[in-house]
Amino acid sequence: MPPVADSIASRYHSLLTNIREQEQRFNRASGSVHLLAVSKTQAADRLREARAAGARDFGENYVQEALEKIAQLSADTPDIIWHFIGPIQSNKTRDLAAHFHWVHSIDRIKIIQRLQDQRPTDLPPLNICVQINLSNEDTKSGTSLQEARTLCAAVSQMDRLCLRGLMAIPAPCHDHEQQRAAFRPLAALFNELKQLYPTMDTLSMGMSDDFAAAIAEGSTMVRIGTALFGRRN
């Protein structure tokens, strides 16, 4: 039976089709861009719907909310890959280290060291992306392009962490070419750093309103919330 029109399942499959079309449009390899379902403020049952449709990677912004969902979903959907994509408070790093597979929002040395020290030894290394504040917005987390080099070097020295890539959230913009221009410096830095660090394979950029431009500039992971789950209340 096909998914109900405008259901989470139908939106998920439409998004995948769109992503594959953008890959072809911009001469990207088919399947080279992954969809990260941004599930903050969504109830656990809605994550189950998305998982049933095929989504496996879920991004959360708030630690306590995420921990509740992880507990609710661990029994019937144990194969979910949990990504933390929100600002990091120092007092939450132990929970991040113990319960997540990825952290995308690293922006200072202190957090790197705490995650290294607190990652349980029976778990594989925690996948890390360094977040860059491309637009120098006071309201957003992230480091500078220059400082990102220092943070990537620090992560690469940690045995309980695995340096996977870079992440950014540019200022909102509705012009495709301006969106591409905003992503370009991050893509250039990513291409530079992945020559130094063989584990770097992830450029986490692009959301519901700008993922086509992100794919054009080399994104390997787009973070989609609204276009998948609908507008939040």
Secondary structure, 3 states (H helix, E strand, C coil): CCCCCCCHHHHHHHHHHHHHHHHHHCCCCCCCCEEEEECCCCCHHHHHHHHHHCCCEEEECCHHHHHHHHHHHCCCCCCCEEEECCCCCHHHHHHHHHHCCEEEEECCHHHHHHHHHHCCCCCCCEEEEEEECCCCCCCCCCECHHHHHHHHHHHHCCCCEEEEEEEECCCCCCCHHHHHHHHHHHHHHHHHHCCCCCCCCEEECCCCCCHHHHHHCCCCEEEECHHHHCCCC
